[in-house]
Amino acid sequence: MHPVLFEIGNVTLYTYGLFVGLGFLTAVIFAGRRAAVIGVSREEITDLFFVILVASILGARFFYVLINFNDFAAEPLSVFKIWTGGLVFYGGFIAALLSALVYAKLKGLPLWKTGDIIAPGIALGHAVGRMGCFFAGCCYGGVCELPWAVTFEDPNSLAPLHTPLHPTQIYSVISNLVIFAILIFMDTKKRFDGMIFWLYILLYGLFRSFVEIFRGDPRGVFMVPYLSVSQGIGLSMSAVALTALILLYRRHRQGIDPE
């Protein structure tokens, strides 16, 4: 694809960084509009997303470097070149979640209602951001002989060149758009605060674990040989999300405030 969008003198615009930025902007705008409708301060949601942005980038990069430590040992300063690709979503998600919890506590925001506000926006923004992976060639798929296989030709791509591969980046885009649509639909059926947020966690873990089957880049091993690290984390988080949904539903039935 096209990892570098354009170069003017010493200025280089990387497609990956552009789409990550557009994804973040999409999430902020969409969540801000939802907040205004529900009655939560748009400014507080915007500030929350800034916290999420910083925490997610640091966490995602940390996990990527940790998993691929040998690749950075010879050139330590390349750790900071995030615009060329190399972020692990779950690392960013865990860091962002913990930071968001602290922020919500300090600001006195209703935790689960706030989570319900931002979850669809995160899914939509994630779909946009994943297009950056496609252009950069990271998160690439395994060898594929299907009609929709993609072949990377740009020497700057992170994917293997001249080889038909599963377009796993596009699979991720589609899965996030499907999750977004489900969350928006279920929001009209919402029974208790936290339902949309935990449904997002549940669905993303399942979809991500499925897409992992077609990945071709090094995935690591999670406890057992046939599970990648992302699959293990995804399925574990889905189990946690299902448990949280059941507990929140029971509290709702009993008339207990989920917060």
RAFENRA-V498445 format. One record per backbone hydrogen bond with DSSP energy under -0.5 kcal/mol. NH is the residue of the N-H (numbers start at 0). CO is the residue of the C=O. Records with the same first field share a line. If there is no record, write none. Layout:
NH = CO / CO
This chain:
4 = 2 / 12
5 = 12
7 = 10
10 = 7
11 = 9
12 = 5
13 = 11
14 = 2
15 = 2
16 = 82
17 = 13
18 = 14
19 = 15
20 = 16
21 = 17
22 = 18
23 = 19
24 = 20
25 = 21
26 = 22
27 = 23
28 = 24
29 = 25
30 = 26
31 = 27
32 = 28
33 = 29
34 = 30
35 = 31
36 = 32
37 = 33
38 = 34
39 = 34
44 = 40
45 = 41
46 = 42
47 = 43
48 = 44
49 = 45
50 = 46
51 = 47
52 = 48
53 = 49
54 = 50
55 = 51
56 = 52
57 = 53
58 = 54
59 = 55
60 = 56
61 = 57
62 = 58
63 = 59
64 = 60
65 = 61
66 = 62
67 = 63
68 = 65
70 = 67
71 = 67 / 68
72 = 68
73 = 69
77 = 74
78 = 75
79 = 76
80 = 77
81 = 79
83 = 80
84 = 81
87 = 59
88 = 86
91 = 87
92 = 88
93 = 89
94 = 90
95 = 91
96 = 92
97 = 93
98 = 94
99 = 95
100 = 96
101 = 97
102 = 98
103 = 99
104 = 100
105 = 101
106 = 102
107 = 103
108 = 103
110 = 108
113 = 109
114 = 110
115 = 111
116 = 112
117 = 113
118 = 114
119 = 115
121 = 117
122 = 118
123 = 119
124 = 120
125 = 121
126 = 122
127 = 123
128 = 124
129 = 125
130 = 126 / 127
131 = 127 / 128
132 = 128
133 = 129
134 = 130
135 = 131
136 = 132
137 = 132
140 = 165
141 = 213
143 = 163
148 = 145
149 = 164
151 = 159 / 162
156 = 153
157 = 135
161 = 151
162 = 159
164 = 149
165 = 141
167 = 165
169 = 166
170 = 166
171 = 167
172 = 168
173 = 169
174 = 170
175 = 171
176 = 172
177 = 173
178 = 174
179 = 175
180 = 176
181 = 177
182 = 178
183 = 179
184 = 180
185 = 181
186 = 182
187 = 183 / 184
188 = 185
189 = 186
193 = 111
194 = 191
197 = 193
198 = 194
199 = 195
200 = 196
201 = 197
202 = 198
203 = 199
204 = 200
205 = 201
206 = 202
207 = 203
208 = 204
209 = 205
210 = 206
211 = 207
212 = 208 / 209
213 = 210
214 = 211
215 = 139
216 = 139
221 = 223 / 226
222 = 220
223 = 221
226 = 223
228 = 218
231 = 227
232 = 228
233 = 229
234 = 230
235 = 231
236 = 232
237 = 233
238 = 234
239 = 235
240 = 236
241 = 237
242 = 238
243 = 239
244 = 240
245 = 241
246 = 242
247 = 243
248 = 244
249 = 245
250 = 246
251 = 247
252 = 248
253 = 249
254 = 251
255 = 250
